[in-house]
């Protein structure tokens, strides 16, 4: 059934974190970020696209935001323009075909209070990224051979969560799957491809995967150390990226 505001009309600004959006059969999705407002226009847009926004159920993604430029043998192309079978370049210079592109549009009301990370141009090294890179916090970028989740690198300056004020009503994420876990180049920065500890069923086009391949296939993580906790980031990297300095400022403040 259609989704409607529980306890408010569509004309109301959607700002009270105690409210819910409730479907006719009683299924409820809780509004978790009380700072955003939902206008009449946003509500109508949400209703028109509810199947897309809600198809994944939960939103734990490791993906690139739309607009991320991926290196291919013919130059950089937007991730959303890639198709199955298209060649992409790996960090080692090999060319591998795209096996599948996972896609999910997440409405900000159902983002679990999580905004993507923005790594500003040049934040990691000169030309890395070559333009701002926006990706989910659990997506790994490769620095000095380490796979480091983007959220671990946040220094609240050159690497930070995208402010809610700059978030569109919905954001579409894309994940590149290749035959094996690879390192591709995204906005001039080394970053990982899909690995199956992320549930493929969370993507809105999961049925496409099933139609193509029939069953889930396992992708083994590449033999690199992964860092998913800030305390495990080497001290020299904390200093180089200003992570420790920004943390210290926060404690003083």
Secondary structure, 3 states (H helix, E strand, C coil): CCEEEECCCCCCCCCCCCCEEEECCCCEEECCCCCCCCCHHHHHHHHHCHHHHHCCCCCCCCCEECCCEEEECCEEEEHHHCCCCCEEEECCCCEEECCEEEEEEEEHHHCCCCCCEEECCCCCECCECCCCEEECCCCEEEECCEEEEHHHHCCCCCEEECCHHHCCCEEEEEEEECCCCCEEEECCEEEECCCCCCCHHHCCCHHHHHHHHCCCCCCCCCCCCEECCHHHCCHHHHHHHCHHHHHHHHHHC
